[in-house]
Amino acid sequence: MPPTRIHQILQQVGPTAFAGVYDALSAKLAERAGFPLAFVSGYSVAATFLGEPDLGILTQTEMIDQARRICASVSIPVIVDADTGYGNPLNVFRTVRELIAAGAAGCFLEDQVWPKRCGHMRGKRIVDRQEYVQKIRAAVEARGDRDFFLVARTDALAVQGMDEAIARVIAARQVGADASFVEAPSSVEELAIIGRQAPAPNVANMIEGGRTPVLPRDELARLVFHLILYPLAGLFSAAQSLAAMYAKLRHEGTSIGAEEPRMSFEEFNALIGVEEKYRLAERFGAG
């Protein structure tokens, strides 16, 4: 099987920090910032699409529909959070096929019991190791020889400990997964163990305020992490900015005085391609 787009990025760039997105607008901003890839976070989509927490409430079809809109809006490859695959290996098979059809460049697939919950929340439960391996096998078969990067994520560290977590990602890689992701290590020491023992490339999940210490890219690279994901930094920043602006409008009745760091009307129109649409309309006599 030839290298996927994600493999090629890792070969060309090396350890890569990248951002989580949740809609077409955030994806466009990530692309404009120069990220070589992006990630669609289930936590973020649940929060923005439903206004709900990441507790397995978001459905397969809702996530795939959002992924399709995001993938169509940018030219960079997009990895999608596929949670547990939304059921048994048959559900996993369909999920991977649907994500490929939606334009995704890869997915994360985890070993929690469905309905799952955010990896940095309490009360996680995991399926038997062999059941998880069968789901990874289903994902690999559904992918075939297509350009789709499969990340094997395990939440076993919090439930059964480090040895089981490492054993699970090793087993997943042996049946065809492309990267290893041991979720929610709680110290630099645990990150170091994962970097030494889990098959590369490894994912580091940097959630501000979560269980894992947030470290600079270069330090994570030294710890043998290659895909350094910031899934919620953009969401948290956007929420804070909205909260501040709405509070000002409510209490002062104006946006005057809050011009920075607000994006201008012209800059925002450029981001969403207004002039391109004008030119397209003019080509067809609709200008």
MIBAKOL-213836 format. One record per residue (C-alpha): residue number from 1; x, y, z; residue in one letter. Coordinates in steps of 0.5 Angstrom, whole numbers, plus 500, padded with zeros to 3 digits. Layout:
N
    i    x    y    z  aa
  NUM    X    Y    Z   a
...
END
This chain:
287
    i    x    y    z  aa
    1  500  500  500   m
    2  503  507  498   p
    3  504  512  504   p
    4  498  516  505   t
    5  498  524  505   r
    6  499  524  513   i
    7  505  519  512   h
    8  508  524  507   q
    9  507  530  512   i
   10  510  526  517   l
   11  516  524  512   q
   12  517  532  510   q
   13  515  536  516   v
   14  517  531  522   g
   15  513  532  529   p
   16  507  536  527   t
   17  503  540  531   a
   18  496  541  529   f
   19  489  544  531   a
   20  482  541  532   g
   21  476  544  528   v
   22  469  543  528   y
   23  466  547  522   d
   24  468  549  515   a
   25  469  556  518   l
   26  474  553  523   s
   27  477  549  518   a
   28  478  555  513   k
   29  482  559  519   l
   30  486  553  520   a
   31  488  552  513   e
   32  490  559  513   r
   33  494  559  519   a
   34  498  554  515   g
   35  497  547  518   f
   36  499  542  514   p
   37  493  538  516   l
   38  487  538  521   a
   39  483  534  526   f
   40  475  534  527   v
   41  474  533  534   s
   42  468  529  537   g
   43  468  534  543   y
   44  468  540  539   s
   45  462  538  534   v
   46  458  535  540   a
   47  459  542  543   a
   48  458  546  537   t
   49  453  542  533   f
   50  448  540  539   l
   51  451  544  545   g
   52  452  537  549   e
   53  458  534  552   p
   54  462  529  549   d
   55  458  523  552   l
   56  456  519  546   g
   57  450  523  544   i
   58  453  525  538   l
   59  451  520  532   t
   60  455  517  527   q
   61  451  520  521   t
   62  451  527  525   e
   63  459  526  525   m
   64  460  524  518   i
   65  455  530  515   d
   66  459  535  519   q
   67  466  532  517   a
   68  463  532  509   r
   69  462  539  510   r
   70  469  540  513   i
   71  473  536  508   c
   72  469  540  502   a
   73  471  547  505   s
   74  479  546  505   v
   75  485  543  501   s
   76  489  540  507   i
   77  488  533  509   p
   78  483  532  515   v
   79  483  526  520   i
   80  476  525  523   v
   81  474  523  530   d
   82  470  516  529   a
   83  469  515  537   d
   84  468  507  537   t
   85  466  506  530   g
   86  459  507  533   y
   87  458  500  535   g
   88  461  493  533   n
   89  466  491  527   p
   90  460  492  522   l
   91  459  499  524   n
   92  466  500  524   v
   93  466  498  517   f
   94  461  502  515   r
   95  464  508  519   t
   96  470  508  515   v
   97  467  507  508   r
   98  463  513  510   e
   99  468  517  512   l
  100  472  516  506   i
  101  466  518  501   a
  102  466  524  505   a
  103  473  526  504   g
  104  477  524  510   a
  105  484  523  510   a
  106  484  518  516   g
  107  480  517  523   c
  108  481  516  530   f
  109  478  509  533   l
  110  478  508  540   e
  111  476  502  545   d
  112  471  505  549   q
  113  464  502  551   v
  114  459  505  547   w
  115  456  510  549   p
  116  463  513  550   k
  117  466  519  553   r
  118  471  524  553   c
  119  478  521  554   g
  120  479  526  560   h
  121  473  525  563   m
  122  471  520  569   r
  123  468  514  568   g
  124  471  511  562   k
  125  469  503  560   r
  126  473  499  555   i
  127  471  493  551   v
  128  475  487  551   d
  129  482  487  548   r
  130  480  482  542   q
  131  474  486  541   e
  132  478  492  540   y
  133  483  488  535   v
  134  477  486  531   q
  135  474  493  530   k
  136  481  495  528   i
  137  481  489  523   r
  138  474  491  520   a
  139  477  498  519   a
  140  483  496  516   v
  141  479  492  511   e
  142  474  497  510   a
  143  480  502  508   r
  144  483  497  503   g
  145  489  500  499   d
  146  486  507  499   r
  147  489  514  502   d
  148  486  513  509   f
  149  490  514  516   f
  150  488  510  521   l
  151  490  512  528   v
  152  489  506  534   a
  153  487  510  540   r
  154  486  506  547   t
  155  483  509  553   d
  156  486  503  557   a
  157  491  507  561   l
  158  485  510  566   a
  159  482  503  566   v
  160  487  498  567   q
  161  494  501  567   g
  162  500  502  562   m
  163  501  495  561   d
  164  494  494  558   e
  165  494  500  554   a
  166  501  499  551   i
  167  499  492  549   a
  168  493  494  546   r
  169  496  499  541   v
  170  501  494  539   i
  171  496  489  537   a
  172  492  494  533   a
  173  498  496  529   r
  174  500  489  528   q
  175  493  488  524   v
  176  494  494  520   g
  177  493  501  524   a
  178  498  507  522   d
  179  499  510  529   a
  180  498  509  536   s
  181  494  514  541   f
  182  495  512  548   v
  183  490  517  551   e
  184  490  521  557   a
  185  497  520  561   p
  186  497  524  567   s
  187  505  526  567   s
  188  511  527  563   v
  189  514  520  566   e
  190  507  517  563   e
  191  508  520  556   l
  192  516  518  556   a
  193  514  511  557   i
  194  509  511  552   i
  195  514  514  547   g
  196  519  509  549   r
  197  514  503  548   q
  198  508  504  543   a
  199  510  503  536   p
  200  511  510  532   a
  201  508  514  530   p
  202  505  516  536   n
  203  499  521  538   v
  204  500  526  544   a
  205  493  530  545   n
  206  494  536  548   m
  207  488  539  552   i
  208  488  545  556   e
  209  486  543  563   g
  210  485  536  561   g
  211  489  530  565   r
  212  495  530  560   t
  213  501  536  561   p
  214  501  541  556   v
  215  508  541  553   l
  216  512  544  547   p
  217  512  541  541   r
  218  520  540  541   d
  219  519  537  548   e
  220  514  532  545   l
  221  518  530  539   a
  222  524  528  544   r
  223  519  524  548   l
  224  518  520  541   v
  225  511  523  539   f
  226  510  525  532   h
  227  502  528  531   l
  228  501  533  537   i
  229  494  535  537   l
  230  491  541  540   y
  231  484  539  539   p
  232  480  544  543   l
  233  485  550  543   a
  234  481  554  538   g
  235  474  552  541   l
  236  476  554  548   f
  237  478  561  545   s
  238  472  562  540   a
  239  468  561  546   a
  240  471  566  550   q
  241  471  571  545   s
  242  464  570  544   l
  243  462  570  551   a
  244  466  577  552   a
  245  463  580  545   m
  246  456  578  547   y
  247  457  581  554   a
  248  459  587  552   k
  249  453  588  547   l
  250  448  586  553   r
  251  451  591  558   h
  252  454  597  553   e
  253  449  596  547   g
  254  455  597  542   t
  255  461  594  539   s
  256  464  600  539   i
  257  471  599  543   g
  258  472  592  541   a
  259  475  593  534   e
  260  481  588  537   e
  261  482  583  536   p
  262  475  582  532   r
  263  476  580  525   m
  264  474  586  520   s
  265  468  585  515   f
  266  473  585  509   e
  267  478  580  512   e
  268  472  576  514   f
  269  469  576  507   n
  270  476  574  504   a
  271  476  568  508   l
  272  469  566  506   i
  273  471  567  499   g
  274  466  573  497   v
  275  470  576  491   e
  276  470  569  488   e
  277  463  568  489   k
  278  462  574  485   y
  279  466  572  480   r
  280  463  566  479   l
  281  456  569  479   a
  282  458  574  474   e
  283  460  568  469   r
  284  453  566  469   f
  285  450  572  468   g
  286  448  573  476   a
  287  452  578  478   g
END
